[in-house]
Amino acid sequence: MSTLQCTYRDHHISAEVMEHPGIPTPWAGGCRVTAPDGRTTRRLPLPLNLAFLDDLTKAQRASIAHGKWLVDQHLNKSRDLFPENVAKCHAA
């Protein structure tokens, strides 16, 4: 399965969709954000009421949109995307 990705406001966003077979809405949306300095978030799931979708493409697009919203919140409203105890730093 290919992963949808984009660069938004110098942050790399990857959709991380998980499959849960056997339910009517088997695709659990989520994303991972990498900052320009190399810090990467854990998998950030979609809000619970929107987390599960019936189509992989919809789940990937929703995950990317959520990642863009999170980057906006981080840059515009000082929301911490990278708490010290959760974020990973990849040395370049």
Number of C-alpha atoms within 10 A of each C-alpha: 5 6 10 17 18 15 14 15 12 12 19 19 26 21 27 20 28 16 14 12 9 7 10 11 16 19 22 23 29 27 26 19 29 23 19 11 12 15 16 21 19 16 15 18 21 21 11 9 6 12 18 25 19 13 13 19 14 14 27 26 17 21 28 27 17 21 26 21 12 20 25 15 14 14 13 9 10 10 13 12 21 18 11 9 6 11 15 15 15 10 7 5
